[in-house]
Amino acid sequence: MKKSTLFILFTLTCIVLGTAQNAQKNDKEHVTTINALIQKYTYSRENKDTSLLQSILTADVDQLVSSGEWRIGVDMATKGMMQSSGGNPGERTVAIDKIRFLNSESAIVDTRYEIRNTDGTKRKMWSTFIVVFENNTWKITAIRNMLPAK
């Protein structure tokens, strides 16, 4: 092989490896940021922090809750979440099971959602969050809460 061909192959290999390492680094950073986003969601619900909650939701967020109610838009979703937190007191835990990236700007986040009621009983559910990378930050654009069938 000519030296120029070897140089081109070497250069292309370095570019491919460098790109792959950056993609892995970015994926890890996004996973960490999405984990923090879901924790902010849980914190905002627990502490009834509407300002924080609204800052992590997109304007057109929609939520389908386990009762079948749809909450469309950030105002309706925030109001419903605050009413739900007040009407269902207890400690909320949202634990991420998996994150599946659809592309570089959207992901599906499957979680186990548990409310430890004040009487000691537990309400175990599933929640799926659709998150999007908007204005250089991850935000929640959809939430689906489900009660598992027995």
Summary of the structure (lengths in Angstrom):
residues: 150
radius of gyration: 20.4
end to end distance: 66.5
largest distance: 77.4
contacts: 396
relative contact order: 0.14
helix: 43%
strand: 40%
